[in-house]
Amino acid sequence: MNIKQYLLLWIKRFRTMVRYRLLVLTSVPIVITLFALFALAMYWTVTYTWQNALTNVKSDLTVAHNSIALLQKEQRMQLTSLSSSYDFQRLLRTDEAKLSEWVKRQAENYALDFVVLHPASDFDNFPLINQQLLLTAKPQTFFQVLNNQELQRLNSSLPIAAQMPLLGEHKFESRGLVSRNLLPIFNRENKLEWIMDGGILLNNSTQVVDRIRDLVYSAGTLPADSIGTVTLFMDDIRVSTNVPLDSEQLNGRAIGTRVSQEVKQQVLIAGENWIGRAFVYDDWYISAYEPLRNYNGNVIGMLYTGYLEWPLIATFLTNIVEFSIGIIAVLLLSGGLVYRGARDLFRPIEKIHDVVRVVPLGLNRRIGDLGLCKDHELAIFGQQFDSMLDQLQQRNDLIKQASLELEDKVHSRTQSLHDKTQELEQYIKLLNQTRSKLVMSEKLAALGELTAGIAHEINNPTAVILGNVELLQLELGDDSQRVSEELEAIHEQIDRIRNITRSLLQYSRQGGVQDEITWQHLNLIVKESLTLVSSGTKSANVQIESQLDAKCCVEVNRHQLLQVLVNLQMNGVHAMDDKGLLKIKTEDWRDDDDNVIGAVVHISDHGCGISEDNLVRIFDPFFTTRRSGTGLGLSVSQSIISEVGGKITVQSELGIGSTFSIYLHEKAVVDNDLLLAVEVY
């Protein structure tokens, strides 16, 4: 039993058996309730999980932002510590000429990439907003993008450290993103004397982002197999990141790659934060972005925090599978309990149903004992039903007895009527066949007289022509060689005329040997019919193509078969409007075991064809579609072939042509009853 049959069986059970319908009615509310709870749980879980993920990544971004602020504060404290150091103050008071060089050498000691001491004369080189803050003695911390020359002025090693290749773009980025601090230093007269400029280069930096990542994503805060990442962007380029180049193998760092267009549009161009899922280099992350601004408030980069999305989804899917298994277990348990209870409840009812089902099939069955107490409703119902079946059986026996008696009376009354009806049908059949035979005989008699007269009239002048030609040859003697070709052509045409008239005479003869069924070779009769048709279609543009492959001889009435062949061939010529190709083919007729049982003639034309409506009527007497036709040709032909046990078939396609096939047995099968009826008539 395949799956489709199994499903159809259970569908039938649910439709017809009360037990299964009860199972469905009791299980549907449970299923609906469980699935409603499942849907609500999934909705709440998805909503809570997603909102919680967004809240977490948003708080991660806040922690990263504060970490950046703390890092910048540490840089300011380092500069303040440097400016307050004993060596700095000593050189400031005793040897200011050496102070700038000494300060540059202190950068490494204070974990800075550059420290530059600008004299107050360079005050105008700073932007206006920086000048205003410097005059108020306020230290400044900000992010800034510097070109190669600006990096060179701060520290000669910074341009090389800032360079990084842009992956997939075959070019380098030479600009640098720096965290910069400006600390004003005033003299005793409270005038600005020096400006200390220090900070770190963020390009290719790993310590900063790794430090922030360790603060944001401490151990145990992320799902298993997930990774937390932090990135600093200069414009849309990752200049400092711990996002791996391969999220599966966790290899390398994606420095020199760009952010997605959606994030770039919202954060860099619109200046807004991004909280949600984003495609980070090679995988999807739960991400948060905020813009990095310079001293003027212009967006020059981004700060990013995020973690892999797939481990979170995997955990969520695991929870769904576990929850689904629980629901399925509850459904199976409740369904089993309902099914067991329904089986015990409906077992007596099903026994009653089995009896009700088989009784109409003729089986003598009763409900009997249901295994219930005597006062049970089903037990009482079973007893009453058995009593009713007993009464019904008695009445059925009486009805059968009366039916047998009535059947005997009807049979005796109708037997004589049936016999006379069969006798009448036989006479009608013989009458129709006799009528067809008479019509054919009258037609052949008239045609015989006409063709005999035509043949006689043609033979007389032909004999005169032949005699004169022979006399002409005799008179000319040796001179006749000059016109020998012409004389041979005249003799050939005279022989042709004789063959045509001989065929006409044979075609028109009836009675005697010509009407007898004899052993004939089919190909010779077909050739004679072609001679007649060729002469009859001389003026028409009709080509006749023959392929005579039959080797088996058949028992036929030669004269009648010639009439059938001529009739079918002329029908094909008329169907083609006297122009086209007429094909005649003979072959041996073989049975399913490839034994020769006779011969077949196929007559094919390329005419107008026969419609499906007319195809079933073409052998009816007097049915014709031609104005000049009598409608007897095909009917008579079918009768002739049927007399020797043969058959005529037709295949036709409207607008393409028709093929008539005559099947003749090697040994004729003659209907003696029909011949006897014709003779009696």
VOGUZA-393982 format. One line per field, with one value per residue (C-alpha): residue in one letter; x, y, z; residue number from 1; chain. Coordinates in steps of 0.5 Angstrom, whole numbers. Layout:
aa a;...
xx X;...
yy Y;...
zz Z;...
i NUM;...
ch A;...
***
This chain:
aa m;n;i;k;q;y;l;l;l;w;i;k;r;f;r;t;m;v;r;y;r;l;l;v;l;t;s;v;p;i;v;i;t;l;f;a;l;f;a;l;a;m;y;w;t;v;t;y;t;w;q;n;a;l;t;n;v;k;s;d;l;t;v;a;h;n;s;i;a;l;l;q;k;e;q;r;m;q;l;t;s;l;s;s;s;y;d;f;q;r;l;l;r;t;d;e;a;k;l;s;e;w;v;k;r;q;a;e;n;y;a;l;d;f;v;v;l;h;p;a;s;d;f;d;n;f;p;l;i;n;q;q;l;l;l;t;a;k;p;q;t;f;f;q;v;l;n;n;q;e;l;q;r;l;n;s;s;l;p;i;a;a;q;m;p;l;l;g;e;h;k;f;e;s;r;g;l;v;s;r;n;l;l;p;i;f;n;r;e;n;k;l;e;w;i;m;d;g;g;i;l;l;n;n;s;t;q;v;v;d;r;i;r;d;l;v;y;s;a;g;t;l;p;a;d;s;i;g;t;v;t;l;f;m;d;d;i;r;v;s;t;n;v;p;l;d;s;e;q;l;n;g;r;a;i;g;t;r;v;s;q;e;v;k;q;q;v;l;i;a;g;e;n;w;i;g;r;a;f;v;y;d;d;w;y;i;s;a;y;e;p;l;r;n;y;n;g;n;v;i;g;m;l;y;t;g;y;l;e;w;p;l;i;a;t;f;l;t;n;i;v;e;f;s;i;g;i;i;a;v;l;l;l;s;g;g;l;v;y;r;g;a;r;d;l;f;r;p;i;e;k;i;h;d;v;v;r;v;v;p;l;g;l;n;r;r;i;g;d;l;g;l;c;k;d;h;e;l;a;i;f;g;q;q;f;d;s;m;l;d;q;l;q;q;r;n;d;l;i;k;q;a;s;l;e;l;e;d;k;v;h;s;r;t;q;s;l;h;d;k;t;q;e;l;e;q;y;i;k;l;l;n;q;t;r;s;k;l;v;m;s;e;k;l;a;a;l;g;e;l;t;a;g;i;a;h;e;i;n;n;p;t;a;v;i;l;g;n;v;e;l;l;q;l;e;l;g;d;d;s;q;r;v;s;e;e;l;e;a;i;h;e;q;i;d;r;i;r;n;i;t;r;s;l;l;q;y;s;r;q;g;g;v;q;d;e;i;t;w;q;h;l;n;l;i;v;k;e;s;l;t;l;v;s;s;g;t;k;s;a;n;v;q;i;e;s;q;l;d;a;k;c;c;v;e;v;n;r;h;q;l;l;q;v;l;v;n;l;q;m;n;g;v;h;a;m;d;d;k;g;l;l;k;i;k;t;e;d;w;r;d;d;d;d;n;v;i;g;a;v;v;h;i;s;d;h;g;c;g;i;s;e;d;n;l;v;r;i;f;d;p;f;f;t;t;r;r;s;g;t;g;l;g;l;s;v;s;q;s;i;i;s;e;v;g;g;k;i;t;v;q;s;e;l;g;i;g;s;t;f;s;i;y;l;h;e;k;a;v;v;d;n;d;l;l;l;a;v;e;v;y
xx 0;3;3;-3;-8;-6;-8;-14;-16;-15;-19;-25;-24;-25;-31;-35;-33;-35;-29;-25;-29;-30;-22;-22;-27;-24;-17;-18;-19;-13;-9;-12;-10;-3;-2;-5;0;6;4;4;10;14;11;13;20;22;20;23;29;30;29;33;39;38;38;44;48;45;48;54;55;54;60;64;63;64;71;73;71;75;81;81;81;87;91;89;92;98;99;97;102;108;106;107;113;119;124;118;118;125;127;121;124;132;132;126;130;131;124;121;125;125;117;117;122;117;111;113;114;107;104;102;104;106;107;108;110;107;109;104;106;103;96;93;95;89;82;78;74;80;83;77;78;85;84;79;85;80;84;81;80;77;78;81;83;90;93;100;103;99;102;109;109;106;111;115;114;106;105;108;104;98;98;94;91;84;82;79;81;88;90;92;89;95;90;90;85;88;85;88;89;91;93;94;100;100;106;106;103;97;99;99;106;106;100;102;99;99;95;95;94;88;90;92;91;89;90;85;79;81;81;74;72;74;71;64;64;67;67;60;56;55;52;57;61;59;64;64;67;69;71;73;72;75;69;67;74;75;82;82;78;77;72;76;77;74;68;68;76;77;83;86;83;78;82;82;75;68;62;55;51;45;50;54;47;44;50;56;51;45;49;44;45;44;41;40;42;48;52;59;64;63;57;51;52;47;50;50;54;54;58;65;65;71;72;67;62;62;62;69;68;64;64;61;60;56;56;55;48;48;49;43;39;41;40;33;32;34;29;23;25;25;18;15;18;14;8;8;9;3;-1;1;-1;-8;-10;-8;-12;-18;-17;-17;-23;-27;-25;-28;-34;-36;-34;-41;-44;-38;-41;-48;-45;-42;-48;-52;-47;-47;-54;-56;-50;-54;-51;-55;-52;-54;-52;-52;-49;-46;-42;-47;-52;-59;-62;-56;-59;-55;-57;-64;-63;-59;-64;-70;-65;-64;-72;-73;-68;-72;-78;-75;-72;-79;-82;-76;-77;-84;-83;-77;-82;-88;-82;-80;-87;-88;-82;-84;-90;-87;-82;-87;-91;-85;-81;-86;-85;-78;-77;-82;-78;-71;-74;-77;-70;-67;-72;-71;-63;-64;-69;-64;-58;-62;-64;-57;-56;-61;-59;-52;-54;-59;-53;-48;-53;-54;-47;-45;-50;-46;-39;-40;-43;-38;-32;-36;-36;-29;-26;-29;-25;-19;-19;-20;-14;-10;-11;-10;-3;-1;-3;1;7;6;6;12;16;23;21;17;24;24;17;18;18;12;9;11;8;1;1;3;-3;-8;-5;-7;-14;-15;-13;-18;-24;-22;-22;-29;-32;-29;-32;-38;-40;-44;-46;-43;-36;-35;-40;-36;-31;-24;-17;-14;-8;-9;-4;-7;-14;-11;-7;-13;-17;-11;-12;-19;-18;-12;-16;-22;-18;-14;-16;-15;-9;-8;-2;-2;3;3;7;4;8;2;5;-1;-7;-14;-21;-25;-31;-26;-31;-34;-27;-25;-32;-30;-23;-25;-30;-25;-20;-25;-28;-21;-20;-26;-24;-18;-22;-19;-12;-7;-3;-7;-3;-5;-1;-2;1;0;-5;-1;-4;-1;3;6;2;0;-8;-9;-8;-9;-10;-9;-12;-10;-12;-10;-16;-21;-22;-28;-31;-32;-40;-40;-35;-40;-45;-41;-43;-50;-54;-56;-51;-47;-44;-43;-49;-48;-47;-52;-50;-49;-42;-39;-45;-45;-37;-38;-43;-39;-33;-37;-39;-33;-31;-27;-28;-27;-24;-22;-18;-19;-17;-20;-16;-11;-14;-17;-14;-19;-16;-19;-18;-19;-18;-14;-20;-26;-31;-38;-45;-49;-55;-55;-54;-60;-64;-62;-64;-71;-72
yy 0;7;13;16;10;10;17;16;10;14;20;15;12;19;21;14;12;15;13;17;23;23;23;29;33;32;33;39;44;41;42;49;51;48;51;58;57;55;61;66;63;64;71;73;69;72;79;79;75;81;86;84;83;90;93;89;91;98;98;95;101;105;102;102;110;111;107;111;117;114;112;120;122;118;121;128;125;123;130;133;129;130;138;137;133;136;135;139;144;145;145;150;155;154;152;153;151;144;143;141;136;133;133;129;124;123;120;113;113;116;111;116;116;123;129;136;142;148;155;161;164;157;159;162;155;152;152;158;153;150;157;159;153;154;161;159;154;148;142;139;132;130;125;128;126;128;127;125;132;133;127;128;134;131;125;123;115;117;117;110;107;110;107;101;97;97;90;89;96;95;102;104;109;114;119;117;117;120;121;128;132;140;142;150;152;159;163;167;173;168;169;163;161;153;149;141;137;129;123;116;114;109;106;99;99;93;95;100;96;89;93;96;89;86;91;90;83;79;72;69;75;72;65;59;60;67;73;80;85;93;97;104;107;113;115;108;105;100;103;99;93;86;83;77;76;69;69;61;60;67;69;76;82;86;92;96;94;98;98;97;102;102;103;109;112;112;114;117;121;122;122;118;111;104;99;92;87;88;85;86;84;76;75;78;81;84;91;98;104;111;117;120;127;132;138;142;136;134;126;123;116;111;107;100;94;87;80;74;73;66;63;67;64;57;58;60;55;49;52;52;45;43;46;43;36;37;40;33;29;32;31;24;22;26;23;16;17;19;14;8;11;12;4;2;6;5;-3;-5;0;-2;-9;-7;-3;-9;-13;-7;-7;-14;-16;-12;-16;-23;-25;-28;-25;-23;-18;-23;-21;-15;-16;-11;-11;-13;-6;-3;2;-2;-9;-7;-4;-10;-15;-11;-10;-18;-19;-14;-18;-25;-22;-19;-25;-29;-24;-24;-32;-30;-25;-30;-35;-31;-28;-35;-36;-30;-31;-38;-35;-29;-33;-38;-32;-28;-34;-35;-27;-28;-33;-30;-23;-27;-30;-23;-20;-25;-24;-17;-18;-23;-18;-12;-16;-19;-12;-10;-16;-14;-6;-9;-14;-8;-3;-9;-11;-4;-2;-9;-7;0;-3;-8;-4;1;-4;-7;0;1;-6;-5;2;-1;-7;-3;1;-5;-8;-1;-1;-8;-7;0;-4;-9;-4;0;-6;-4;3;2;2;10;10;4;8;11;4;1;7;5;-2;0;4;-1;-6;-1;0;-8;-9;-3;-6;-13;-11;-7;-13;-17;-12;-12;-20;-23;-30;-37;-37;-30;-30;-36;-35;-37;-38;-31;-27;-20;-17;-19;-16;-10;-8;-9;-4;1;0;2;8;10;11;14;19;21;28;29;31;25;21;14;10;3;-2;-9;-13;-19;-26;-30;-32;-31;-34;-28;-27;-24;-19;-17;-15;-11;-7;-6;-3;1;4;6;8;13;15;17;21;25;27;30;34;30;32;29;23;16;11;3;-2;-9;-14;-20;-20;-23;-25;-24;-30;-27;-32;-31;-31;-27;-21;-13;-7;0;5;12;19;26;29;33;27;25;28;24;25;22;17;13;13;12;5;6;5;12;16;21;28;29;31;27;20;15;13;6;5;4;0;-5;-6;-7;-13;-16;-16;-19;-25;-28;-26;-20;-13;-6;-1;7;12;19;26;32;36;31;25;18;11;5;-2;-9;-15;-21;-28;-34;-38;-35;-35;-35;-34;-40;-37;-31;-34;-39;-33;-30;-36;-37;-29
zz 0;-2;2;-3;-1;6;7;3;8;14;11;9;16;19;15;16;23;29;34;29;29;36;36;32;36;42;40;35;41;45;38;37;45;44;38;40;46;42;37;43;46;40;39;46;45;39;41;48;45;39;44;49;44;41;48;50;44;45;52;49;45;51;55;49;48;56;55;49;54;59;54;52;59;61;55;58;65;62;59;65;69;64;64;72;72;75;69;65;70;71;63;63;68;66;59;54;48;50;52;45;44;51;50;44;47;53;48;49;57;57;52;47;40;39;44;41;45;41;43;44;37;33;37;30;27;31;29;32;36;39;40;44;49;50;52;57;60;58;56;50;47;40;34;28;21;19;12;11;12;18;21;19;23;29;29;23;24;24;16;16;21;19;12;11;4;3;2;-5;-8;-10;-6;0;5;8;12;20;25;32;39;40;46;47;54;55;59;62;65;72;68;67;59;54;53;51;48;49;44;45;43;40;32;32;25;25;33;36;44;44;41;44;51;50;47;54;58;54;52;59;59;60;57;50;47;46;40;39;39;41;36;37;31;30;23;19;15;12;13;19;21;28;29;32;27;24;16;17;22;22;23;27;23;22;22;17;17;11;9;9;12;9;5;9;15;12;10;17;21;17;12;17;23;27;31;28;32;29;25;20;15;18;12;12;17;20;27;32;31;34;31;33;29;31;31;31;34;30;31;24;23;21;23;27;33;33;37;36;36;31;30;28;35;38;33;34;41;39;34;40;44;39;38;45;46;40;42;49;45;40;46;50;43;42;50;49;43;45;51;47;42;48;51;44;42;49;48;41;40;41;36;31;32;31;25;22;22;19;13;11;12;5;2;3;9;15;21;28;33;39;46;46;53;56;62;60;61;57;52;46;49;48;41;39;41;38;31;31;32;26;22;23;21;15;13;13;9;4;3;1;-4;-7;-8;-11;-15;-18;-20;-23;-27;-30;-32;-36;-39;-42;-44;-47;-50;-56;-58;-57;-62;-67;-66;-68;-74;-76;-75;-80;-85;-85;-85;-91;-95;-94;-97;-103;-104;-105;-109;-114;-114;-116;-121;-125;-125;-127;-133;-135;-135;-139;-144;-145;-145;-150;-155;-154;-154;-161;-164;-162;-165;-172;-174;-170;-174;-181;-178;-177;-184;-187;-184;-185;-193;-193;-190;-195;-201;-198;-198;-196;-196;-190;-186;-187;-182;-178;-172;-174;-176;-169;-165;-169;-168;-160;-160;-163;-158;-153;-156;-156;-149;-146;-150;-148;-140;-142;-144;-139;-134;-137;-137;-132;-131;-133;-131;-130;-124;-120;-114;-117;-115;-117;-117;-114;-118;-125;-123;-120;-127;-131;-126;-127;-135;-134;-130;-134;-140;-136;-133;-140;-140;-132;-129;-125;-124;-122;-118;-116;-112;-113;-107;-106;-107;-104;-109;-106;-108;-111;-116;-121;-125;-118;-115;-122;-121;-113;-115;-121;-116;-111;-116;-119;-112;-111;-117;-116;-109;-112;-117;-123;-121;-116;-114;-114;-110;-111;-106;-105;-100;-96;-91;-84;-78;-71;-71;-78;-82;-89;-89;-95;-99;-98;-103;-101;-105;-103;-105;-103;-104;-99;-94;-91;-84;-78;-79;-86;-84;-81;-86;-93;-93;-93;-99;-103;-98;-103;-102;-110;-114;-120;-115;-114;-107;-109;-110;-103;-101;-107;-106;-99;-100;-106;-101;-95;-100;-100;-92;-94;-91;-93;-88;-89;-86;-88;-85;-87;-92;-93;-96;-95;-96;-97;-96;-98;-94;-98;-95;-98;-98;-99;-93;-97;-93;-96;-92;-96;-103;-101;-99;-106;-110;-107;-108
i 1;2;3;4;5;6;7;8;9;10;11;12;13;14;15;16;17;18;19;20;21;22;23;24;25;26;27;28;29;30;31;32;33;34;35;36;37;38;39;40;41;42;43;44;45;46;47;48;49;50;51;52;53;54;55;56;57;58;59;60;61;62;63;64;65;66;67;68;69;70;71;72;73;74;75;76;77;78;79;80;81;82;83;84;85;86;87;88;89;90;91;92;93;94;95;96;97;98;99;100;101;102;103;104;105;106;107;108;109;110;111;112;113;114;115;116;117;118;119;120;121;122;123;124;125;126;127;128;129;130;131;132;133;134;135;136;137;138;139;140;141;142;143;144;145;146;147;148;149;150;151;152;153;154;155;156;157;158;159;160;161;162;163;164;165;166;167;168;169;170;171;172;173;174;175;176;177;178;179;180;181;182;183;184;185;186;187;188;189;190;191;192;193;194;195;196;197;198;199;200;201;202;203;204;205;206;207;208;209;210;211;212;213;214;215;216;217;218;219;220;221;222;223;224;225;226;227;228;229;230;231;232;233;234;235;236;237;238;239;240;241;242;243;244;245;246;247;248;249;250;251;252;253;254;255;256;257;258;259;260;261;262;263;264;265;266;267;268;269;270;271;272;273;274;275;276;277;278;279;280;281;282;283;284;285;286;287;288;289;290;291;292;293;294;295;296;297;298;299;300;301;302;303;304;305;306;307;308;309;310;311;312;313;314;315;316;317;318;319;320;321;322;323;324;325;326;327;328;329;330;331;332;333;334;335;336;337;338;339;340;341;342;343;344;345;346;347;348;349;350;351;352;353;354;355;356;357;358;359;360;361;362;363;364;365;366;367;368;369;370;371;372;373;374;375;376;377;378;379;380;381;382;383;384;385;386;387;388;389;390;391;392;393;394;395;396;397;398;399;400;401;402;403;404;405;406;407;408;409;410;411;412;413;414;415;416;417;418;419;420;421;422;423;424;425;426;427;428;429;430;431;432;433;434;435;436;437;438;439;440;441;442;443;444;445;446;447;448;449;450;451;452;453;454;455;456;457;458;459;460;461;462;463;464;465;466;467;468;469;470;471;472;473;474;475;476;477;478;479;480;481;482;483;484;485;486;487;488;489;490;491;492;493;494;495;496;497;498;499;500;501;502;503;504;505;506;507;508;509;510;511;512;513;514;515;516;517;518;519;520;521;522;523;524;525;526;527;528;529;530;531;532;533;534;535;536;537;538;539;540;541;542;543;544;545;546;547;548;549;550;551;552;553;554;555;556;557;558;559;560;561;562;563;564;565;566;567;568;569;570;571;572;573;574;575;576;577;578;579;580;581;582;583;584;585;586;587;588;589;590;591;592;593;594;595;596;597;598;599;600;601;602;603;604;605;606;607;608;609;610;611;612;613;614;615;616;617;618;619;620;621;622;623;624;625;626;627;628;629;630;631;632;633;634;635;636;637;638;639;640;641;642;643;644;645;646;647;648;649;650;651;652;653;654;655;656;657;658;659;660;661;662;663;664;665;666;667;668;669;670;671;672;673;674;675;676;677;678;679;680;681
ch A;A;A;A;A;A;A;A;A;A;A;A;A;A;A;A;A;A;A;A;A;A;A;A;A;A;A;A;A;A;A;A;A;A;A;A;A;A;A;A;A;A;A;A;A;A;A;A;A;A;A;A;A;A;A;A;A;A;A;A;A;A;A;A;A;A;A;A;A;A;A;A;A;A;A;A;A;A;A;A;A;A;A;A;A;A;A;A;A;A;A;A;A;A;A;A;A;A;A;A;A;A;A;A;A;A;A;A;A;A;A;A;A;A;A;A;A;A;A;A;A;A;A;A;A;A;A;A;A;A;A;A;A;A;A;A;A;A;A;A;A;A;A;A;A;A;A;A;A;A;A;A;A;A;A;A;A;A;A;A;A;A;A;A;A;A;A;A;A;A;A;A;A;A;A;A;A;A;A;A;A;A;A;A;A;A;A;A;A;A;A;A;A;A;A;A;A;A;A;A;A;A;A;A;A;A;A;A;A;A;A;A;A;A;A;A;A;A;A;A;A;A;A;A;A;A;A;A;A;A;A;A;A;A;A;A;A;A;A;A;A;A;A;A;A;A;A;A;A;A;A;A;A;A;A;A;A;A;A;A;A;A;A;A;A;A;A;A;A;A;A;A;A;A;A;A;A;A;A;A;A;A;A;A;A;A;A;A;A;A;A;A;A;A;A;A;A;A;A;A;A;A;A;A;A;A;A;A;A;A;A;A;A;A;A;A;A;A;A;A;A;A;A;A;A;A;A;A;A;A;A;A;A;A;A;A;A;A;A;A;A;A;A;A;A;A;A;A;A;A;A;A;A;A;A;A;A;A;A;A;A;A;A;A;A;A;A;A;A;A;A;A;A;A;A;A;A;A;A;A;A;A;A;A;A;A;A;A;A;A;A;A;A;A;A;A;A;A;A;A;A;A;A;A;A;A;A;A;A;A;A;A;A;A;A;A;A;A;A;A;A;A;A;A;A;A;A;A;A;A;A;A;A;A;A;A;A;A;A;A;A;A;A;A;A;A;A;A;A;A;A;A;A;A;A;A;A;A;A;A;A;A;A;A;A;A;A;A;A;A;A;A;A;A;A;A;A;A;A;A;A;A;A;A;A;A;A;A;A;A;A;A;A;A;A;A;A;A;A;A;A;A;A;A;A;A;A;A;A;A;A;A;A;A;A;A;A;A;A;A;A;A;A;A;A;A;A;A;A;A;A;A;A;A;A;A;A;A;A;A;A;A;A;A;A;A;A;A;A;A;A;A;A;A;A;A;A;A;A;A;A;A;A;A;A;A;A;A;A;A;A;A;A;A;A;A;A;A;A;A;A;A;A;A;A;A;A;A;A;A;A;A;A;A;A;A;A;A;A;A;A;A;A;A;A;A;A;A;A;A;A;A;A;A;A;A;A;A;A;A;A;A;A;A;A;A;A;A;A;A;A;A;A;A;A;A;A;A;A;A;A;A;A;A;A;A;A;A;A;A;A;A;A;A;A;A;A;A;A;A;A;A;A;A;A;A;A;A;A;A;A;A;A;A;A;A;A;A;A;A;A
***
